């Protein structure tokens, strides 16, 4: 399989509301994490950091321009691979231990990472068989209701278990922007299998359904409108009989 040079690994696309979308286009869409960069007055925010197979700091200058909070929406491998590159790392309390001591098992890399998730491989010396996430202990532990303050922008932490124990969404009431992580995106969702996780997922979806969101930036697949959010959640809840 072809290997991609590091300079070509990331794709960077400004959206709106001072937000930039960064992704890794050579990872197949289902496994490809959306990385969201949010510009603030006093500091910036990065929500998730991709697989970590190519350095974000070295190849995406946007993330080094100003002080930055690197937030983990959750700690699956495709979302925290470059968190170790940033001095300020934020994570929900329920998954802080994973961010500090990631393994192939506790980040789900063992279940998903193989050459099959790529259309073209990262540069050498990457090998899927030995891939792992670097430790990145949180410098701030998040809980439900906390605020991430960028100076002129304020994002509320919404704990959204169901996909993972410490999953979070970030809500900016002033603009109607919701960064939803992996609890909700416009594509096939991965749900926990236990009765407890199913109940948590339903509660998380109902909570997001009540937000007056204008636009939603999910952990995977393209962004969508608040109207689409309500449609997706209503359809999902109906299918669950909830």
Buried (B, 14 or more C-beta within 10 A) or exposed (E): EEEBEEEEBBBBEEBEBBBBBBBBBBBEEEBBBBBBBBBBEEBBBBBBBBBBBBBBEEBBEBBEEEEBBBBBBBBBBBBBBBBBBBEBBBBBBBBBBBBBEBEBEBBBBEEBBEEEBBEEBBBEEBEBEEBBBEEBEBEEBBEBEBEBBBEEBBBBBBBBBBBBBBBBBBBBEEBBBBBBBBBBBBBEBBBBEEEEBBBBBBBBBEBBBEBEBBBBBBBBBEBBBBEBBBEBBEEBBEEEEE
